[in-house]
Amino acid sequence: MDFGTHCAVTTCKQLDFLPYTCDACHRIHCAEHRAYTDHTCPEAYTKDARVPECPICGKPVPVPRKGMDPNLAMEEHINGGCATPAATATKIFANACSFQNCKTKEAMPMRCATCRKNYCLKHRIEQDHQCSAQAGASQQRNQGSGPFRSTPAQPAASRTTPAPSAAKSNTRPQQGAMNTTGRQLAEERSLRQTNAPSNRAPASAVHANGGLSEDEALARALAESARISSSSGPTSNAPDGSNLSEEDIELQRAMQQSLAEQQRRRQQQQQQQQQQQASNSESGCCVS
């Protein structure tokens, strides 16, 4: 005498004394395969109350009749006019050009910074779409810059120009021969230094100065100017009748001191060179 019933699943066939009967397919199963998903019940959809969702339009597809296969309902929904994504998708080229008789549409908006309107690539520049805001601004500028443009009244203090004071004209330094010669020599020196900088004076400059260096020629020119100014007396060009001989003398002294310092440095350099040559000659004799 057999007790219990075997499971309907072919891979199980377990003898169960308390079997379970599926309410959808009405088959007998054991405790492990009693769920719809465990024994892959073919009639499980009749007991599933969930509404499937269309994979195309994303809308829920209700099952009209009880016990109807949801796949058939989904097929009827797709064949009966399901909205495709191409029809419901947003338009990409939605930015229409605002220029007259232009029907071009762009994917990205391009607005004019002056008139704040959208245009295509062809008419994005203000001159291309004949920007009205720019034309109005230029017209206003032209009107404001006309010959009869009204200007705010200036105060009397700003309109009056100060007269040149006699004190400033009196304090202007006298342009003597020494200043002119010194300025010319300074300009020549700066020009030669920029063109061909070197520590020694060029041969052309030495030849032009009578075999003297620039500093010696400048010192001689200063001495000659001081002698001329002291012999001629006060000049008539100065407004107060005074001359600048004291300033010239001070400048001459400064130049003489600078010249003496340079001569002293040259003598030191010559002595160092002579000592170096003597030491080199002595070392050569010892080696031989």
Sequence and secondary structure as in RCSB ss.txt:
>XXXX:A:sequence
MDFGTHCAVTTCKQLDFLPYTCDACHRIHCAEHRAYTDHTCPEAYTKDARVPECPICGKPVPVPRKGMDPNLAME
EHINGGCATPAATATKIFANACSFQNCKTKEAMPMRCATCRKNYCLKHRIEQDHQCSAQAGASQQRNQGSGPFRS
TPAQPAASRTTPAPSAAKSNTRPQQGAMNTTGRQLAEERSLRQTNAPSNRAPASAVHANGGLSEDEALARALAES
ARISSSSGPTSNAPDGSNLSEEDIELQRAMQQSLAEQQRRRQQQQQQQQQQQASNSESGCCVS
>XXXX:A:secstr
   SEE SSTTT  EESS EE TTT  EE STT STTTTT TTGGGT     B TTT  B   SSTT  HHHHHH
HHHHTT   HHHHS  S  EE  STT   EESS  B TTT  B  STT STTTTT HHHHHHHHHHHHHTSTT  
     HHHHS     HHHHHTS    HHHHHHHHHHHHHHHHHHHS  SS  HHHHHHTTS  HHHHHHHHHHHH
HHHHHHH S SSSTTS   HHHHHHHHHHHHHHHHHHHHHHHHHHHHHHHHHHHHHHHHHHH 
